[in-house]
Amino acid sequence: MDIIVEQRTPTTVVRITGSVDGLTADTLMATLQQQIDAGNTRLIADLSGVSYTSSAGLRALLATVKQARSAGGDFRLASVMPPVHKVLEMSGFTTILKLYPDVELAIASFPA
């Protein structure tokens, strides 16, 4: 898994490539937590490069949305590929997380 963090003031885009599973979820969660700790609480995960997530990946997403919201921000997903969307839907995460077709729409969804 590769993670690239891009500051797009006032949001932070985290581009993830590869699988998010038991081997990589802790790294993803640590990266997202670092952003929240740095005050970057308007987070967007670009999942266009993620074709698989396990329950460990779901836990990382859930922990991040809770932390971002408790810090006054939010965590949104963009460009979710169909296999990952199916897992999010089956687990009920589409009612918890906000999903957008692309990064630009996710950025625009935050209040000015």
Secondary structure, 3 states (H helix, E strand, C coil): CEEEEEEECCEEEEEEECCECCCCHHHHHHHHHHHHHCCCCEEEEEEEECCCECHHHHHHHHHHHHHHHHCCCEEEEECCCHHHHHHHHHCCHHHCCEEECCHHHHHHCCCC
